[in-house]
Amino acid sequence: MDLDAIKTKLESLQNQTTTSNNFWKPEPGTQVVRIVPYKHNKDNPFVELYFHYNLGQNKTYMSPMSFGRPDPVQEFADKLKSTGDKDEWIQGKRLEPKMRTFAPVVVRGREDEGVKFWGFGKTVYQELLSVIADPDYGDITDPVNGRDIMIERQTPAEAGNQYGKTTVRVKPNQTPITDSKEMLEGVFENQPNLTELYTEPSYDELKEALAVYLNPENEDTDTTTTSNGVTATTTPTANTGGTTTAKTDDVEDAFDQLFNQ
């Protein structure tokens, strides 16, 4: 038995557990949270990050766009959308990274667990920003005169859709984060840097993941070639005896051809 490999795996699992404890998501039903000032950016508690979901072996990758750096998948998507072909435009939209917004929160009833990051989509983000922009509410994160947020989470069955539904309501009463000086100090000081909880892939790593997505190995798939000569989709099809589009033999060459146009 390779003991070093076992130790490495154990450390990996322990790190994953530690990281997961830094995040919170609403469970079905009603919960109350308080967005608190973000230690690493006191001017704005909201952190916008971009992710590629189900890319290359169904993995999730943080996009370098989160930090203003080049993303080969986004570049490929932009090229597809610029061809003038409707199907390629749709494929390009699918490949674009999706934004996820995070905010540091204290969960009411679980204040002793400290600050956690709550991630939400565009709709919730817009609702929260609209409330903050309203002069009758203002800074809902204020430690003394801020406001709690009631969150209702519906399951897919309850919401009648595939993903469920999250609704938020900012409470009208102004309340402090906590009456405990020690707990308040902990809220301000014991906050991890959100961006350090994710690993940013390199440009080449994302390029390789895109290659796997476009031309997966060991799968019986047919592929559609774009007007630029680059494989854009991979969809298993039945053998109907008709003509199929040949796979791109060298995905790297195809990328280079597309990027240089």
N, C-alpha and C positions, 0 to 999 in steps of 0.2 A: 504494500500500500504506500502511495506517495503522500507522506505526511505533510509536506510543504503544500501540495495541491489542496489537501483537506483544509489546512489552515487558511489558505487563500480564499477558498469557497466560504468558509465560516465568516471571515472578515467581510466578504462581499455581502452575505446575507445580513450581517449585523449592520452594515452601512445602509442597506436598503431599508431595514426596519427603522433606523434612526431618521432617515430621510422621510419616510412615509409618515412618521409622527409629527412632522412639521406641517402637514397639510390637513385640511378639514373639508368635508363636503356634506351638504345637508342630507339627512336621511328622510324617508317619506314621513310626512307630518309637518309640524310647525316647530321651528327653533328660533332663538333670538341670539343675535351676535352684535358686537360693537366693533366697527372699524377703528383702528387705533393709528396714530401717527407712525410712519415707517422710519425706523432708525437710520436707514441708509439713504433716504431721500425725504427729508422732513417737509419739503414743499409739495410733495405729491405721494399719497399712499398707494396709488394704483401703478402696477407694473405690467406693461404689455409685452407679452412674449409670443413668438410665432413657432408653430410646430407643423411638421409633416406627419400625418397619421397613416398607418398601414402602408408604409413605403418600404419596399425591399424586405421580403420575408415578414411582412405585416408588423414591422417595428415602427415606433414613434421616434422621430428625430427633432431636436430643437433646430430651428432655422437660424443661420447666422444673421439673417435679416433682423433678428431681435436686437442686434448690436450694431446695425448699419453696415454689416460686412456682406460680401458677395455670396450668393446662394446659387449653385449650379442648377438646382431643380427649378427655382424661380426663373432663372435665365432661360431654361428650356421651355417653361410654360409661356413666357413672354414671346418666344419665337413661334410657338404653336399658334398663339392667339393672333399673331401678325400675318399669318399666311392667307387669310381671307376665306379659309375653309371652315364651315360651321362645325363639323365634327371635331376638327383639330382645336377650334376655339373652346369647345366644351371640355376636351381633354386637358387643355391648358389650364382652365379654371379649376379642374379637379386636382391638378398637381400643385397649385399655389398653396403656400403655407397658410394655416388658419390661425387667427389671433386668439389667444386666451389671456384674459386679464386676471391678475391676482391682487388681493388686498390682505394686509395683516389684520387679523381679527382676534378678539377674545370671545369665546363662546359662553354665553350666560349659563350659569349652573356648573360650568367646568373651568372657571377662572384659574383654578390652581394648576391647570395643565399648561398655562402660559399662552403665548401668542402662536397662532397657526395661520397658514396662508389658505385663503378661500379663493378658488378659481371659478370663474363664471364666463358666460358667453356675452355676445354683443348686446342682446336685448336687456339683460340685467345691468350691464355696464351703462347703457344709455339711460336707463331709469335712475340709477344712482347719480349720474352726472347731472341729470335734469333737476333732481332734488337739491343737489349742492349749489347749482346755478340759481336756484330760487332764493331771493333775498330773505324770504320768510324762514328759510331753513339754514342756509349758509354752511359753515364748516361742521359737518356732523361728526367729525373725528376729534373735535376739541375735547381735551381730557376732562374738563369740568362742565362745560355747557354743550356737549355733543348729544347725539341721539342714537338710541339702539335701532336695530333693523330686525323686523320680523320676517322670517323666510318660510314660505310654504312650499314644500316639495311634493309633487304628485307623481305617482308611478306611471309608466306608459299606459297601463290599463285604465287608471283613473283619468288620465289626460286624453285618452283616445288617440294616442299617436305612438310613434316608435321610440321616442326618447324620453317621454315624461315632460313635466313642466315645472319651472321654478318661478315663483312670483315673490316680489319683495315689497315691503311697506315700511317706510321710515316712521318711527313713532314720533308723535308731536311733542312729547315731554322731553325736556332737557335734563340730562342726568350725568353724573361723573362716571368715569370708567370704573372706579372703585373708591371706596372710602379708606382703604388700607394704603398707607404710605409705602410700606415694604412691597406690596403687590404692584403698586404703580411704578415703583422703581424697576421692578422686574420686567414689567411690560415694556418699558422704554429701553432697557439694557439687554435683555435676553432675547434678541431677535436675530436669527440667522440672515445672511444675505441671500435672497431668493435666487439670484442668478448663479450662485455657487452650489445650489442644490441640483442643478442640471448640468449635464456634460454637453458642451457644444461640439458637434462633429466638425472635422476638417472639411475643406472644400473637396478633397479627393474622396473622403469617406462618403459624402453625400452623392458624389458622382457615381461611385460604385453602387450605392444603394439604388440609385435611379436606374442603373444598368440592369440590376437584378429585377427591378419592377417592370422594366420594359421588355426584358428578354430572359425570363426566369429559366433556370437550368432544370433539367430532369422533369419537365412538364410537357405534356402533349398539347401544345397550344398553337393556334394560328395567330399571325400578327398582321396588323394593318400598317402599311408604310405611308408616311405623310408625304405631302407634295414636295417636301424638302429632301426626301429620300431617307428619312429617319424613322425607325420603328416607334410608333406612338402608343399602340395599345396591344394587349395580349388577351385574347378571348378564346377559350376552348370552344370548338365547333364540331359538329358531327360531319362525317365524311359523306358529302352528298354527290361526289363525283364531279363537282365543279372545279373551277380554277381557284387556287388559294394564292395569297401573296407570300412571296419568299421572305424568310427571316433575314434581317441584317446580320451578316457574318461577323462583322467587327463593330460592336457598339461604340467603342472608343472613337473609331474613325468617323462614325456617324455623328457623335457629339461634336467632334472637332469641325466637321463639315457644317453642322448647323450653327455652331457658335461663331464661325468665321464669316458667315453670310451677313 
